[in-house]
Amino acid sequence: MAMLIIFKRVSLCCFDEACFSLLPLAQRENIDYNSHKYIQKQDKGVTCHMCYDDNARPPLPPSEAGAAHGEDIVLETADGNRFAAYAAHPGKPTGAQILIYPDVRGLHQFYKELALRFAEIGITAVAIDFFGRTAGISSRDDSFEFMPHVQQIKLETFFADVAAALAYLHSGEGAHRSTFTVGFCMGGTLSFISGTQDFGWAGVIGFYAGMTRDFGGRGTLLEQAHKIRYPVLGLFGGADQNIPASAVQRFDETLDEAGVEHEIVIYPGAPHSFFDRRAVEFADASADAWQRVLRFIAA
């Protein structure tokens, strides 16, 4: 376990219950609840918005890039749900593969590019969408009103989607490869929660995973953490006011108590969504995060 903690006041980002519960009542009144980007209405020092907009790009991994190709696909669950996904295949597979869970917006360009970055270094990757049951399979831009769909997510149907994606990854040569998950924001939460199920992961990874959302009455991440069955890598921003350090520490303690192999890293001064090529001031944190992810996969 590695834990680095420092605090600095920054703007809030990414919708989460914690985002609003941390605000004084006077400041909550200045948030535009009619926009699911939650843009600041007045200069009160608080801004809440989506994790990644359409201009965000994943940082480049430290390894030399090789050949890779990606394609939009549609997957189907055992109960007939069809949902969008993006598959990226390496020219020279290294023997590992990864399932990518996006943020609250569902599948968008950031995660397609991330899948390609993994494939360029030999890791087969599939990024999935969460909203096939409620929003269909069409592509969406950052004007998409995601919150009504987020509120309808149920773990049972999410796990069915995961099973379909896992079946795709395990087809052909993928049948015997080590398979990991990685998620961001809400996807980070779901990455860890999917670690409570018998999917056979080699490990579960989460960037800035929220601790407080209860999907369909099954409990929050903190309430389910003791059930995780696989090694955990958790990456958090020290200046992320969406996710209090006390919650991250409790997550770490729960994994300790449950005997779950884990590494928790908090990057000093880094905000929520720091893993973005545009955030040059956090390039060192992003580079370290990449290194830790790749070491975790290679272990």
Buried (B, 14 or more C-beta within 10 A) or exposed (E): EEBBEEBEEBBBBBBBBBBBEBBEEEBBEBBEEEBBBBEBBEEBEBBBBBBBBEEBBBBBBEBEEEEBEBEEBEBBBEEEBEBBBBBBBBEEBBBBBBBBBBBBBBBBBBBBBBBBBBBBBBBBBBBBBBBBBBBEBEEBEBEBEBBEBBEBBEBEBBBBBBBBBBBBBBEEEBEEBBBBBBBBBBBBBBBBBBBBBEBEBBBBBBBBBBBBBEBEEEBBBBEBBEBBBBBBBBBBBBBBBBBBBEBBBBBBEBBEEEEBEBBBBBBEBBBBBBBBBEBEEBEEBBBBBBEBBBEBBEE
